[in-house]
Amino acid sequence: MKGRTFTSAVVDFPPNAHAMPHRHGQAFVYAYVLEGTVRSKLDGKPVTTYHQGENWVEQPGAHHVLTENTSRTKRAKLLVIFVSHTGDKPKVDDPRS
């Protein structure tokens, strides 16, 4: 699509790891659990746990306040696909949250 960029990334969470709160600007985000179990929370939504083979979407402008591997012994991996405006960063950390 003209003016849009599709970016994919595999996000690897070691045991007991978590991501900083962040935003994806005006990107549409699709996340698929490749391995393990991940807990996620978007601002204004309940905390949800996703297992291998499950997925979620984030609407443009969403504030992702929690992403964590629930296991203390096993890795978790996500396939994340971003559809963003060309030139936009797909992820911006929000350390003040």
N, C-alpha and C positions, 0 to 999 in steps of 0.2 A: 504494500500500500504506500502510495506516495506520501512522504512526510512522516512515516512511521518506521520504527526499527524494531525487529524481533530479536531478542537476546535470550539465550538460554544459559543456565549455570547449574552445576551440581554443587550443592552446599553440603559439606561434610561436618557433622557435629560429633566430636569425640564424646565419650561417656560424660554425662552430667554437664555438658556445655550448654550455653545459651547465647543468643544474639542480643546486641544492644537494641533498645527501642529505635525504630526507624520508620521512614516513609519512602514511598516510591514515586513521589511527585504525581504526575498525571498519568502514570503507567497503569495499565491493566495487568494484573499478576495472576498466574496460575501456578500452584504448587502441588507436587505429587510426591508422596513418600515412597522412595525407592527401597529403603531399608530402615528397620527399627520403628520407634514410636516417637512422635513429636507433639508437644503441647503448644498451642497457639492462641493468641488473643488479639483481636482487633479492637480499637477503642470503641466503646459502646456495645460490644458484643460479649457473650459469655466465653470463658476459657473452654476450648475444645481440644480433645485428644484425638490424633490421627495416627492410624497404624499403617504398616506397609500395604500399598495398593490403594490407599485412600487419598483424597485430594481436597483442595479448597481454592477459592478465588478471592482476590482482593480488588475492590473497585478503585478507580483512580482517586487519589487523595486520602486513602485510608491510612490510619496511624497504626502501625503494627507494634504493640506494646510488649508482647511476649512471644518468643519462639525459643523452645528449649527441648533438648533431648531428655526424655524421662528416665532413661536407664543410667545407672551408675557403673555398668560394666560393658555395655555394648554401644557401638557407633549407631548413628542415625544419618541417613542421607536423603536429601530432597532434590528433585529436579524442579527448577523454577524457571518459568518462561515469562518474560516481560514484553509487553507491547507498549512502546513509549514513543513520544515525539522524537524524531531524529535530533541528536545532539544532547538530549537530556540524560542525566545520570540515572541509572536504573535503581539506585539505592542511596539514600542519604541518612546517616546515623543521626539520632536525636538524643544526645547525651543528657539533656536537661530533664528528660522524663523519668 
